[in-house]
Amino acid sequence: MDIFDLLEQEHRGIIALIEKLEKTAQPEQRVVLVRELELLVVPHARAEQGSMYPFLKRRDKMLGEVVEAEAEHELAEHLLHDLSTCDPASEIWNDKFHALKDHLVQHFKLEETSLFVAARKILDTNETTMLSEQLPRAKEGFLKGMR
């Protein structure tokens, strides 16, 4: 499994948790699930930015896409923070949840259909292997910092 397969697998896990959260009406359970979502999304985004994105930024063809993806990560973290600080029983929570969901779904789609496709063509086997090994370690480091 290479870095792209790992990231796509994480995307599926995040989407599954979002779907579970969407079906949850109990405020207490929403709080728990939002925290779980934070523990998936933030380390995922930061590890991606710390491992794969720097490699891709060095490729002129990829710079624009990577800068856009980084901005999308920043927005996702902001939306997630807003959701985590909002009353989970309120209508505003629902609005914030749907904004986050829509943003993440669109971001994952863009990464998987554009950024990853281009990156697979640019990175050689050694780079892909190295990044595939580096990503889980980077993610674990960010996760430890959040606990």
PyMOL commands that set and color helices and strands:
alter all, ss='L'
color gray80, all
select helices_A, chain A and resi 3-22+27-57+60-84+91-122+125-146
alter helices_A, ss='H'
color red, helices_A
deselect
rebuild
show_as cartoon
